[in-house]
Amino acid sequence: KSMPLQGILWSAVCRNNLVLAEAGEDNREGKVIEVAQKLLQKKPTHGWEYENMRKAGLRGIKFHVYDDEAKFVDIGGETEAEESEMIVWSFAVVADKSLE
């Protein structure tokens, strides 16, 4: 039996809980996907979230960045109103424990 891949096995970039891009593969009999799904389901916090699967030797890490983006909306004439939307960016990885 060949040795499973080590290092970062899966990663994703999300905007407001919507996965914009992801890369990787699950060479651990569904365990990488399981950790990734649990990690993505965690509520955004200011900082880091973790998900460990010791039996499979996997560690999931997710980091959130809050972006309070202000937009100017034309409401007719020469007046503009400022509208604010909170965007939560999250960056997630599932890695082999060997990276610790």
Secondary structure, 3 states (H helix, E strand, C coil): CCCCCCCEEEEEEEECCEEEEEEECCCCCCHHHHHHHHHHHCCCCCCEEEEEEHHHCEEEEEEEEEEEEEEEEECCCCCEEEEEEEEEEEEEEEEEHHHC
